[in-house]
Amino acid sequence: MSPPPKSVLATIRGIATSLAPRLIEIRRHIHGFPELSGQEWQTSAYVAGVLSSCGLTVREAVGKTGVVGDWGTADTPFLGVRADLDALPIQEAAPVEYRSRIPGVMHACGHDVHTTVALGTAMVLAALPEPLPGRVRFLFQPAEETAQGARWMIEDGALEQVMAVLGLHVWPALPGGTIGIRYGALTAAADELDLTILGESGHGARPHEAIDAVWIAAQVIANLQQAISRTQNPLRPVVLTIGKIQGGQAPNVIADQVRLWGTVRSLHPETRAQLPQWIEGIVQNTCATYRARYTLQYKTGVPGVHNDPHLTQLVEQSARTAWGAERVQILTEPSLGAEDFALYLERVPGTMFRLGTGIPGQPYYSLHHPKFTVDETAILTGVVTMATTVWNFWQQKMAQSS
């Protein structure tokens, strides 16, 4: 792929730079009024207003509370650019003047930045003096945090005529303004389990006359964790976390029932496919040893994000052209976090890059932390990178068809 003409890149950077103060205002507005998954009505209305003011064709209430904005008049399919809208049920503790005004709700995962970068990309493309040789569809998706929004958007036809999709995610471990590129697996598949251990109640002083569901649940947890290290391929990581336990009635009564909820993360599809049977086998053997019964529900969640190599290379080369090699890092490790961006990739090729948001000279707080903050100068980096990638994508398609 040849780099874009210097005049085009200079125009993209010039427009984006002139928009930078406005983009920070947009981000701070969204940050100040966060909304939980499936409740993003005000955020969606705000996004729709910005898109409409730029001349995009806008559809609201797509995927319940999502927004779709189309740009371009060429007779082509669409290149998708996806951003997520929702916030988290976290009370913000970051010492910033624009902190959340909604008690107990916060943009602690950077979705306000994702939305702003996508809006900025739309604003830049709409302002280009030279028409884009293809069409772009901006997908502003609700409910990423509950892993439902991508499915809602797809069911509402958001991917119709879309041939590929681009996304980004802030990454506080990278310095602000850095672009992180990951080839192959970026995130893990995330499944859920709901397990109930069924014993028999009895007096706390006479455990031999009961079947202690609490103790057996502890054995199940320990056996699962130990078995991972000895029966799963260490080069294909599996993380199983029991995050909630509920059971028992009184301190001196042996519990007859304990319910456990957990998350199961994995990177390799072959490993993921055998995990339900593997987990149930350990639960079954442990319960049988101590005369307990059990019920187990294993819920398959979102798959892992596996970046398309050609689109990933396109983003890498676009970022290098825009910012220089020193601002681009190749990430050697995936994350065991989950992203429902993966559901789009089951239907079309796509890639997601990391946008560094670490503030120079300050320790960073991780995603989902109440003190999570970002280096807002990274917004410009994200907009220029995304807009340049979109331009290069369509230039490449034109060259291939000529």
C-alpha positions as CSV (number, residue, x, y, z in Angstrom):
1,M,0.0,0.0,0.0
2,S,1.4,3.4,-0.9
3,P,1.0,6.2,1.5
4,P,-1.7,8.9,0.9
5,P,-0.6,12.0,-1.0
6,K,1.0,14.4,1.4
7,S,-1.6,17.0,0.6
8,V,-4.4,14.6,1.7
9,L,-2.6,13.7,4.9
10,A,-1.9,17.4,5.6
11,T,-5.5,18.3,5.0
12,I,-6.7,15.6,7.3
13,R,-4.3,16.7,10.0
14,G,-5.2,20.3,9.5
15,I,-8.9,19.8,9.7
16,A,-8.5,17.5,12.8
17,T,-6.2,20.0,14.5
18,S,-8.7,22.8,14.0
19,L,-11.5,20.6,15.4
20,A,-9.4,19.5,18.5
21,P,-10.9,22.1,20.9
22,R,-14.4,21.2,19.8
23,L,-13.7,17.5,20.2
24,I,-12.5,18.0,23.7
25,E,-15.7,19.8,24.5
26,I,-17.7,16.9,23.0
27,R,-15.8,14.3,25.0
28,R,-16.3,16.3,28.2
29,H,-20.0,16.7,27.6
30,I,-20.4,13.0,27.0
31,H,-18.2,12.2,30.1
32,G,-20.3,14.5,32.3
33,F,-23.6,12.8,31.4
34,P,-22.9,9.1,31.2
35,E,-25.6,6.5,30.7
36,L,-25.7,2.8,31.5
37,S,-26.1,0.0,29.0
38,G,-29.3,0.1,27.1
39,Q,-30.2,3.6,28.5
40,E,-28.1,5.8,26.2
41,W,-31.0,7.9,25.0
42,Q,-29.4,11.4,25.7
43,T,-26.0,10.3,24.4
44,S,-27.5,8.9,21.2
45,A,-29.5,12.1,20.6
46,Y,-26.4,14.2,21.1
47,V,-24.4,12.0,18.7
48,A,-27.2,12.1,16.1
49,G,-27.2,15.9,16.3
50,V,-23.5,16.2,15.7
51,L,-23.7,13.7,12.8
52,S,-26.7,15.6,11.2
53,S,-24.9,18.9,11.5
54,C,-22.1,17.4,9.4
55,G,-24.4,16.3,6.6
56,L,-24.5,12.6,7.4
57,T,-27.6,10.5,6.8
58,V,-28.6,9.5,10.3
59,R,-30.8,6.7,11.7
60,E,-31.6,6.7,15.4
61,A,-32.9,3.9,17.7
62,V,-30.9,1.3,15.8
63,G,-30.2,-1.6,18.1
64,K,-32.5,0.0,20.7
65,T,-30.4,3.0,21.6
66,G,-27.8,3.0,18.9
67,V,-27.1,5.5,16.1
68,V,-26.0,4.9,12.5
69,G,-24.5,7.6,10.4
70,D,-23.7,7.2,6.7
71,W,-21.4,9.3,4.7
72,G,-20.5,9.3,1.0
73,T,-22.2,9.2,-2.4
74,A,-20.1,6.7,-4.2
75,D,-21.7,3.5,-5.5
76,T,-19.8,1.2,-3.1
77,P,-20.5,-0.9,0.0
78,F,-19.7,0.7,3.3
79,L,-16.6,0.6,5.5
80,G,-17.8,0.5,9.1
81,V,-16.3,2.6,11.9
82,R,-17.7,1.4,15.3
83,A,-17.8,3.2,18.7
84,D,-19.5,2.3,21.9
85,L,-21.7,4.6,23.9
86,D,-22.4,3.1,27.4
87,A,-20.8,3.8,30.8
88,L,-20.4,1.8,33.9
89,P,-22.1,1.7,37.4
90,I,-19.1,3.3,39.1
91,Q,-18.9,6.4,41.2
92,E,-16.2,8.6,39.7
93,A,-13.3,9.7,41.9
94,A,-11.1,11.3,39.3
95,P,-10.0,14.8,40.3
96,V,-11.2,16.6,37.1
97,E,-13.6,19.5,36.8
98,Y,-15.7,17.7,34.1
99,R,-16.4,14.6,36.2
100,S,-19.6,12.7,35.9
101,R,-22.7,14.6,37.1
102,I,-24.7,11.3,37.3
103,P,-24.3,9.7,40.8
104,G,-22.9,6.2,40.6
105,V,-22.3,6.2,36.8
106,M,-19.0,6.9,35.0
107,H,-17.2,6.5,31.7
108,A,-14.5,4.4,33.3
109,C,-13.8,2.4,30.1
110,G,-13.2,5.3,27.7
111,H,-16.3,4.9,25.6
112,D,-16.7,8.7,25.7
113,V,-13.3,8.9,23.9
114,H,-14.3,6.2,21.4
115,T,-17.5,8.1,20.6
116,T,-15.6,11.4,20.2
117,V,-13.0,9.8,17.9
118,A,-15.7,8.4,15.7
119,L,-17.5,11.7,15.6
120,G,-14.3,13.5,14.9
121,T,-13.5,11.1,12.0
122,A,-17.0,11.8,10.6
123,M,-16.4,15.6,10.9
124,V,-13.0,15.4,9.2
125,L,-14.3,13.3,6.3
126,A,-17.3,15.6,5.8
127,A,-14.9,18.6,5.6
128,L,-12.5,17.1,3.1
129,P,-12.4,19.2,-0.1
130,E,-11.8,16.1,-2.2
131,P,-14.7,13.6,-2.0
132,L,-14.0,10.2,-0.4
133,P,-14.0,7.5,-3.1
134,G,-16.2,5.2,-1.1
135,R,-18.8,5.2,1.7
136,V,-18.4,5.0,5.4
137,R,-21.0,3.9,8.0
138,F,-20.5,5.0,11.6
139,L,-21.9,2.6,14.1
140,F,-22.5,4.1,17.5
141,Q,-23.4,1.0,19.6
142,P,-25.1,0.7,23.0
143,A,-24.5,-1.8,25.7
144,E,-21.0,-3.0,25.0
145,E,-20.4,-3.5,28.8
146,T,-23.2,-6.0,28.9
147,A,-22.1,-7.6,25.6
148,Q,-25.6,-7.1,24.1
149,G,-25.3,-4.0,21.9
150,A,-23.4,-5.5,18.9
151,R,-26.0,-8.2,18.6
152,W,-28.8,-5.6,18.8
153,M,-27.2,-3.5,16.1
154,I,-26.7,-6.5,13.8
155,E,-30.2,-7.7,14.3
156,D,-31.4,-4.2,13.3
157,G,-29.5,-4.4,10.0
158,A,-26.5,-2.1,10.9
159,L,-24.1,-4.3,9.0
160,E,-26.1,-4.4,5.8
161,Q,-23.8,-3.5,2.8
162,V,-20.9,-3.2,5.2
163,M,-17.8,-4.9,3.9
164,A,-15.3,-4.4,6.7
165,V,-15.3,-2.6,10.1
166,L,-12.7,-0.7,12.1
167,G,-12.7,0.0,15.9
168,L,-10.5,1.3,18.6
169,H,-10.1,1.1,22.4
170,V,-8.3,3.4,24.8
171,W,-5.3,1.8,26.6
172,P,-4.0,3.7,29.6
173,A,-0.8,1.5,29.7
174,L,0.4,3.2,26.5
175,P,1.5,6.8,26.5
176,G,-1.0,9.3,25.3
177,G,-0.9,9.7,21.5
178,T,0.6,6.2,20.9
179,I,-1.1,3.7,18.6
180,G,-1.0,0.1,19.7
181,I,-1.3,-2.5,16.9
182,R,-2.0,-6.2,17.6
183,Y,-2.0,-8.8,14.9
184,G,-4.2,-11.9,15.5
185,A,-5.9,-12.3,18.9
186,L,-6.6,-9.0,20.6
187,T,-9.2,-10.1,23.3
188,A,-10.5,-13.3,24.8
189,A,-13.7,-15.1,24.5
190,A,-15.8,-14.6,27.6
191,D,-18.3,-17.2,28.9
192,E,-20.3,-17.4,32.1
193,L,-21.1,-20.2,34.5
194,D,-23.9,-20.5,37.0
195,L,-23.3,-23.5,39.4
196,T,-25.4,-24.6,42.3
197,I,-24.0,-27.2,44.8
198,L,-26.8,-29.2,46.4
199,G,-26.1,-30.8,49.8
200,E,-28.1,-31.6,52.9
201,S,-28.6,-29.3,55.9
202,G,-27.7,-30.2,59.4
203,H,-26.4,-28.9,62.7
204,G,-23.1,-27.1,62.6
205,A,-21.8,-29.3,65.5
206,R,-22.6,-32.5,63.6
207,P,-21.1,-32.2,60.1
208,H,-20.9,-35.9,59.6
209,E,-24.7,-36.1,59.5
210,A,-25.0,-33.5,56.7
211,I,-23.6,-32.8,53.3
212,D,-21.9,-29.4,53.6
213,A,-22.5,-27.4,50.4
214,V,-20.2,-24.6,51.5
215,W,-17.2,-26.9,52.0
216,I,-17.9,-28.8,48.8
217,A,-18.2,-25.5,46.9
218,A,-14.8,-24.6,48.3
219,Q,-13.4,-28.0,47.0
220,V,-14.9,-27.3,43.6
221,I,-13.3,-23.9,43.3
222,A,-9.9,-25.2,44.4
223,N,-10.1,-28.2,42.1
224,L,-11.0,-26.1,39.1
225,Q,-8.1,-23.7,39.7
226,Q,-5.6,-26.5,40.3
227,A,-6.8,-28.4,37.3
228,I,-6.2,-25.5,35.0
229,S,-2.5,-25.5,35.8
230,R,-2.2,-29.2,35.3
231,T,-4.7,-30.2,32.6
232,Q,-4.8,-27.2,30.3
233,N,-2.1,-26.2,27.8
234,P,-0.2,-23.4,29.5
235,L,0.5,-21.9,26.1
236,R,-3.3,-21.5,25.6
237,P,-4.4,-19.6,28.7
238,V,-7.6,-20.1,30.5
239,V,-8.8,-17.8,33.3
240,L,-11.7,-19.0,35.4
241,T,-12.9,-16.6,38.1
242,I,-15.7,-17.2,40.6
243,G,-16.9,-13.7,41.3
244,K,-20.0,-14.3,43.4
245,I,-21.0,-16.9,46.0
246,Q,-24.3,-17.1,47.8
247,G,-25.4,-19.7,50.3
248,G,-26.2,-20.6,53.9
249,Q,-28.8,-19.5,56.4
250,A,-27.1,-19.2,59.8
251,P,-23.6,-19.5,61.3
252,N,-24.5,-22.8,63.1
253,V,-26.4,-24.4,60.3
254,I,-24.7,-26.4,57.6
255,A,-25.7,-25.0,54.2
256,D,-27.7,-27.3,51.9
257,Q,-27.2,-25.1,48.9
258,V,-24.5,-22.8,47.5
259,R,-24.7,-20.9,44.3
260,L,-21.6,-19.7,42.4
261,W,-21.4,-17.4,39.4
262,G,-18.2,-17.0,37.4
263,T,-16.5,-15.9,34.2
264,V,-14.4,-18.1,31.9
265,R,-11.9,-16.5,29.6
266,S,-9.9,-18.2,26.8
267,L,-8.0,-17.2,23.6
268,H,-8.1,-20.3,21.4
269,P,-11.4,-21.5,19.9
270,E,-10.4,-25.1,20.2
271,T,-9.8,-24.7,24.0
272,R,-13.0,-22.8,24.4
273,A,-15.0,-25.5,22.7
274,Q,-14.0,-28.2,25.3
275,L,-14.3,-26.0,28.4
276,P,-18.0,-26.7,29.2
277,Q,-17.4,-30.4,29.3
278,W,-14.1,-30.1,31.1
279,I,-15.6,-27.9,33.9
280,E,-18.6,-30.1,34.3
281,G,-16.4,-33.2,34.6
282,I,-14.5,-31.6,37.5
283,V,-17.7,-30.5,39.2
284,Q,-19.3,-33.9,38.8
285,N,-16.4,-35.8,40.2
286,T,-16.0,-33.5,43.2
287,C,-19.6,-33.6,44.1
288,A,-19.8,-37.4,43.6
289,T,-16.9,-37.8,46.0
290,Y,-18.8,-36.0,48.8
291,R,-22.3,-37.3,47.9
292,A,-23.5,-33.9,46.7
293,R,-25.6,-33.0,43.6
294,Y,-25.3,-30.0,41.4
295,T,-26.9,-28.0,38.6
296,L,-24.7,-26.2,36.1
297,Q,-25.5,-23.7,33.4
298,Y,-22.7,-22.7,31.0
299,K,-23.6,-19.6,29.0
300,T,-21.6,-19.0,25.9
301,G,-20.8,-15.3,25.6
302,V,-18.9,-13.2,23.1
303,P,-16.0,-14.8,21.1
304,G,-12.5,-13.3,21.0
305,V,-11.5,-10.4,18.8
306,H,-9.2,-11.8,16.0
307,N,-7.9,-8.9,13.9
308,D,-7.8,-9.3,10.2
309,P,-4.2,-9.2,9.1
310,H,-4.7,-7.0,6.0
311,L,-6.8,-4.4,7.8
312,T,-4.4,-4.5,10.8
313,Q,-1.5,-3.8,8.4
314,L,-3.5,-0.9,6.9
315,V,-4.0,0.7,10.3
316,E,-0.4,0.2,11.2
317,Q,0.9,1.8,8.0
318,S,-1.6,4.6,8.2
319,A,-0.6,5.4,11.8
320,R,3.1,5.3,10.9
321,T,2.5,7.6,7.9
322,A,0.5,10.0,10.1
323,W,2.7,10.0,13.3
324,G,6.0,8.3,12.6
325,A,7.2,4.9,13.6
326,E,8.1,6.1,17.2
327,R,4.4,6.6,17.9
328,V,3.3,3.1,16.8
329,Q,3.8,0.0,19.0
330,I,3.3,-3.6,18.0
331,L,1.6,-5.3,20.9
332,T,3.0,-8.7,21.7
333,E,0.4,-9.9,24.1
334,P,-3.4,-10.1,23.8
335,S,-5.8,-9.1,26.6
336,L,-8.1,-11.5,28.4
337,G,-10.7,-8.8,28.5
338,A,-13.7,-9.2,26.3
339,E,-15.2,-7.1,23.5
340,D,-18.5,-7.6,21.6
341,F,-16.8,-6.0,18.6
342,A,-16.0,-9.7,18.0
343,L,-19.6,-10.3,16.9
344,Y,-19.2,-8.0,13.9
345,L,-16.1,-9.9,13.0
346,E,-18.1,-13.1,12.7
347,R,-19.8,-11.5,9.7
348,V,-17.2,-9.2,8.1
349,P,-13.4,-8.7,8.4
350,G,-12.3,-6.1,10.8
351,T,-9.6,-4.8,13.2
352,M,-9.4,-2.9,16.4
353,F,-6.4,-0.8,17.5
354,R,-5.4,0.5,20.9
355,L,-5.3,4.3,21.5
356,G,-2.7,5.2,24.2
357,T,-4.2,7.5,26.8
358,G,-1.6,7.4,29.6
359,I,-0.8,10.9,31.0
360,P,2.9,11.7,31.0
361,G,4.5,11.8,34.4
362,Q,1.4,10.3,36.1
363,P,0.7,6.8,37.3
364,Y,-2.2,5.4,35.3
365,Y,-5.4,3.9,36.6
366,S,-6.7,0.9,34.7
367,L,-10.0,0.6,32.9
368,H,-13.0,0.3,35.2
369,H,-11.2,2.2,38.0
370,P,-13.0,5.1,39.6
371,K,-10.0,7.3,39.1
372,F,-9.6,6.4,35.4
373,T,-8.5,9.4,33.4
374,V,-7.1,10.0,29.9
375,D,-4.7,12.2,28.1
376,E,-7.2,14.2,25.9
377,T,-4.5,15.0,23.3
378,A,-4.9,11.3,22.3
379,I,-8.3,12.2,20.7
380,L,-6.5,14.0,17.9
381,T,-4.2,11.0,17.4
382,G,-7.2,8.7,17.2
383,V,-9.1,10.9,14.7
384,V,-6.2,11.4,12.4
385,T,-5.3,7.7,12.5
386,M,-8.9,6.6,11.8
387,A,-9.6,9.1,9.1
388,T,-6.3,8.3,7.4
389,T,-7.0,4.6,7.5
390,V,-10.5,5.2,6.0
391,W,-9.0,7.2,3.2
392,N,-6.3,4.6,2.5
393,F,-8.8,1.8,2.6
394,W,-10.8,3.3,-0.3
395,Q,-7.7,4.4,-2.2
396,Q,-6.5,0.8,-2.0
397,K,-9.9,-0.5,-3.2
398,M,-9.8,1.9,-6.1
399,A,-6.3,0.8,-7.1
400,Q,-7.4,-2.9,-6.9
401,S,-10.4,-2.3,-9.2
402,S,-8.6,-0.3,-11.8
